[in-house]
Amino acid sequence: MDEVTGVVPLGGGLVRDYVALAEIELCGELIIAASAAQGRLSLESIDKVLKVAEVCTEPGAGPAGSLRSRP
């Protein structure tokens, strides 16, 4: 029988990945919003759920010229 290496023992150390936990929480919020919506979520609705604040970086770019590029 071959030896298995690189496996974390069960019940051993507790490893927390806070970024992954935050991403999972955000995905859950999106799932809840999508299930409550009638139809597809708009980009604005998704931004609201994810608490994305728009920041205008270019003069004259308007409210959409910021963190995300929109068509």
Secondary structure, 3 states (H helix, E strand, C coil): CCCCCCCCCCCCCCCCCHHHHHHHHHHHHHHHHHHHCCCCCCHHHHHHHHCCCCCCCCCCCCCCCCCCCCC
